[in-house]
Structure formats: C-alpha cells, structure tokens
Amino acid sequence: MRVGVYIDGFNLYYGARGICGKATPGWRWLDLRALSELLIAKRRDWSGATVERIVYCTARIDQALSPVGYQEQDAYLRALIASKSVSHVEMGYHVARVKHVPLAVKGPGSRGLPVLVKPAWPLVVHTADDAPIDSYFMVSVMSRDEKGSDVNVGSYLLIDTLEGRIDAALVISNDSDLRFPLDAARERIPVALVNPSRRQIAGALRGKSTVGAGGHWWCQLTEADLRACQLPDSVDGVTKPSPW
C-alpha cells in the first residue's frame, strides 16, 4: 500500500511547541520521513504500508522581522531536502497588515473564550457631563497571517488521490479548513489524520473509520514521537541550530 504524507508545517510546528515547550530543545529538528514511518508502523491494519511521498507545506519566515527565525528555518528546510526526509516542499506566503480589533482577555474555563475589556477603575470613560460610558477599547495591531499551507495540503492530497499515485494518505494537521478534501479523499482511499497539538481533534475533521473506502484512523502526536524522530545534528553540511 503506497502512502502519501501531507504536512501543514506551521500547524505541526506550533502544535509540537505546545506539546514540548517553546524553549525546550530536542524536538524541532524533526525527521518527517521517520515520523511518518513510525506512526504508520503503529497500525496493524496498515501492515505492509510504505511511504510513497511526503509533501511539506509551509511559508518562509520574514527575514526583516525575524532574521534568526529565518536562518533557522532555512537550515531546517535545507536539511529536510538533503536528507530526503521530504519529497517536495510547497511554499505558501505571509500577509502583513494592520488590524483594528477590540481589546480582550481570555475568559474563564478550559475554552478561554474572549471577553471584551471594558472601562474600569483606574481607567474609566465619562461623557463631558461626567456620566459613565459603557464602552470597550479598540487597539491597532500588526497581523501576519500565513496563507496557502492548508490549501496546498488539501490540493496535493486530492490530486494524488484522484490521479492514483497513492493507495492511502496520512495528513498531519488539525486545521478544520481541511474538512472537504479529507472527506473527499476518504470516499476513495483510507486516510489517517494526525493531530499535532494538545487540543482535541477539530470537530470538522472527525469521522467514522468505515465511511467510503474505510480503514481510516485518527491519532495524536506525543512528545515521545517527536523526540524519537530527529535528524542527525549535521546533514550534508547543514548543522542543527544550537537552541534546537
């Protein structure tokens, strides 16, 4: 069984960072081929499956805003390609803009839904005749949105499925925008969905193992998975960044 692997790079990175800790070393220099093979090997119902190709979808960090992050990402991308840990890297892009949004804080409970910040002592808002105003604060912030990775993941998944290049797929993402391409692929081939975060699998990405082609499964990445699948410290002259 030929398995195509499709990875949302930023979804994986931020999910893994939440699992392992931002400043903790030993998880970022990730061997994506080794990780894919490890996850597949855990499944008895996919025995004999082999990784046919791995498509890694990401976007370049802005060098002007984060020169260190740009250099570290560049080293990782070169190491992935040199080690043949991926078959193809597909680039999206970032959009930087200024947004005007209401000031809010996390609310109580596990979901932490946003709660608007309203005037309260010692910062209150009154009218000219000293009457209190029930209002909220607006702030101007810079927003940098990553674009394209989820679309690229879904596009490669469907193209490879419809052209018969793969017999099964493994998708690493917890982005609910992938609902349609995942549902369409499940009608035709077995699909595994790997949640790379501590959060629950997005409701839109859940399903039944028996629908369509059947043989589908879901799992959640663990810190042990990440640490067990690291590239060598040096790959074809590319050295792992020291904080990693």
C-alpha positions in Angstrom: 0.0 0.0 0.0 1.6 3.3 -1.2 1.0 6.1 1.4 1.2 9.8 0.6 2.0 12.1 3.5 0.8 15.7 3.6 2.0 18.0 6.3 0.9 21.5 7.3 4.3 22.8 8.5 3.1 25.7 10.8 0.3 23.6 12.2 2.8 20.9 13.1 5.4 23.4 14.5 3.0 25.3 16.8 1.3 22.1 17.9 4.7 20.4 18.7 5.8 23.6 20.5 2.7 23.3 22.7 3.4 19.7 23.4 7.2 20.0 24.2 7.6 23.7 25.3 8.8 26.6 23.3 12.3 26.9 24.8 12.8 23.1 25.2 15.4 21.6 22.8 15.3 18.2 21.2 12.0 18.3 19.1 12.4 20.9 16.3 15.0 19.1 14.1 12.3 16.7 13.1 12.8 13.9 10.6 9.4 13.9 8.8 10.0 10.6 7.0 11.0 8.8 10.2 8.0 10.3 12.0 5.6 9.2 9.2 7.0 5.7 9.2 6.8 5.5 13.0 3.1 6.5 13.0 2.2 4.0 10.2 4.2 1.2 11.9 1.9 1.5 15.0 -1.1 0.5 12.9 -1.6 -3.2 12.4 -4.4 -2.6 9.9 -2.0 -0.8 7.7 0.6 -3.5 7.7 2.9 -3.6 4.7 2.3 0.1 4.0 5.2 2.1 2.6 5.7 5.9 2.4 5.4 6.8 -1.3 5.9 10.6 -1.0 6.0 13.3 1.6 4.7 16.8 0.8 5.7 19.5 3.3 3.6 22.7 3.0 5.0 25.8 4.7 5.9 29.5 4.1 9.1 31.5 4.5 9.6 33.5 7.7 10.1 37.2 7.1 13.8 37.8 7.2 13.4 41.5 8.1 11.1 40.8 11.1 12.9 37.7 12.4 16.4 37.2 11.0 17.2 34.5 13.5 14.0 32.6 12.8 14.6 33.0 9.0 18.1 31.5 9.3 16.9 28.6 11.5 14.0 27.8 9.2 16.3 27.9 6.2 18.7 25.5 7.8 15.8 23.1 8.5 14.4 23.2 5.0 17.9 22.5 3.5 18.4 19.6 5.9 14.9 18.1 5.0 15.8 18.2 1.3 19.4 17.0 1.7 18.3 14.1 3.9 15.4 13.2 1.6 13.2 13.5 4.6 10.6 15.1 2.3 9.8 14.5 -1.4 8.6 18.1 -2.0 8.4 21.4 -0.2 5.5 23.6 -1.3 5.7 27.3 -0.3 2.8 29.5 0.8 3.3 33.1 1.9 2.7 35.6 4.6 0.5 38.7 4.5 1.3 41.5 6.9 -1.3 44.2 7.7 -2.6 46.4 10.4 -5.8 45.4 12.0 -8.1 47.3 14.4 -9.6 45.0 16.9 -11.3 45.2 20.3 -9.1 44.7 23.3 -9.9 41.4 25.0 -8.6 38.8 27.6 -9.2 35.1 27.9 -12.3 34.2 29.8 -12.7 31.6 32.5 -12.9 27.9 31.8 -10.9 25.5 29.7 -12.0 27.1 26.4 -10.9 30.6 27.4 -13.4 32.4 25.1 -12.5 36.1 24.6 -14.0 38.6 27.0 -14.0 42.3 25.9 -12.1 44.7 28.2 -14.3 47.5 29.4 -13.5 50.7 31.2 -12.9 50.1 34.9 -11.1 52.0 37.7 -8.5 53.4 37.4 -9.2 53.8 33.7 -12.7 54.9 33.1 -14.5 56.7 30.3 -17.0 59.5 31.0 -19.1 61.9 28.9 -18.4 65.7 29.1 -21.0 66.0 31.9 -19.2 63.2 33.9 -21.6 60.4 33.1 -20.0 56.9 32.8 -20.0 55.3 29.3 -20.5 51.6 28.8 -17.9 51.0 26.0 -14.9 49.0 25.1 -11.3 49.7 23.8 -10.1 49.4 20.3 -6.4 48.7 19.6 -4.3 48.8 16.4 -2.1 45.7 15.9 0.2 44.2 13.3 -1.1 40.9 11.9 1.0 38.4 10.0 -1.2 35.7 8.5 0.3 32.6 6.9 -1.5 31.8 3.7 -1.7 28.8 1.5 -0.5 25.8 3.6 -3.9 24.4 4.2 -5.0 24.9 0.6 -1.7 23.3 -0.6 -2.1 20.3 1.7 -5.7 19.7 0.5 -4.8 20.2 -3.1 -1.9 17.7 -3.1 -4.0 15.2 -1.2 -6.8 15.3 -3.8 -4.5 15.5 -6.8 -2.5 12.4 -5.7 -5.7 10.6 -4.8 -7.6 11.3 -8.0 -4.5 10.5 -10.2 -4.0 7.2 -8.5 -0.5 8.0 -7.2 -1.3 6.7 -3.7 -3.4 3.9 -2.1 -3.7 5.7 1.3 -2.9 9.0 2.8 -1.6 10.4 6.1 -2.3 14.0 6.9 -0.6 15.9 9.7 -2.8 18.9 10.7 -5.6 20.0 12.9 -6.9 22.7 10.6 -10.7 22.4 10.3 -10.4 24.1 6.8 -9.3 20.6 5.5 -12.7 19.1 6.1 -13.8 19.0 2.5 -10.6 17.5 0.9 -10.3 14.9 3.7 -13.9 13.9 3.3 -13.5 13.6 -0.5 -10.3 11.5 -0.1 -11.9 9.2 2.5 -14.5 8.2 -0.2 -11.7 6.8 -2.3 -8.8 5.7 -0.1 -8.0 5.0 3.6 -6.9 8.3 5.3 -5.1 8.8 8.6 -5.3 12.1 10.4 -2.6 13.0 12.8 -3.4 15.8 15.3 -0.1 17.6 16.1 -1.4 19.5 19.1 -2.5 19.0 22.7 -6.0 20.1 21.8 -8.8 17.8 20.7 -9.1 16.9 17.1 -11.2 19.6 15.4 -14.8 18.6 15.2 -15.0 19.1 11.4 -12.1 16.6 10.9 -13.7 13.7 12.8 -15.5 10.9 11.1 -16.1 7.2 11.1 -13.4 4.6 10.2 -15.8 2.7 8.0 -17.1 5.5 5.7 -16.2 5.5 2.0 -13.2 3.4 1.4 -12.9 2.5 5.1 -9.7 1.8 7.0 -9.4 5.4 8.3 -7.8 6.3 11.6 -7.0 9.2 13.9 -4.2 9.7 16.4 -2.5 12.5 18.4 1.3 13.2 18.3 3.2 12.8 21.6 6.4 14.2 22.8 8.0 10.7 22.6 7.1 10.6 18.9 8.8 13.9 18.2 11.9 13.2 20.2 12.3 9.7 18.7 12.4 11.1 15.1 15.2 13.6 14.9 17.6 14.2 12.0 21.3 13.9 12.6 22.9 17.0 14.1 24.6 17.6 10.7 23.1 16.8 7.4 25.2 17.3 4.3 27.0 20.2 5.9 23.8 21.7 7.3 24.1 22.0 11.1 21.2 21.9 13.6 20.7 25.4 15.2 22.2 25.3 18.7 18.9 26.2 20.5 17.2 23.3 18.8 
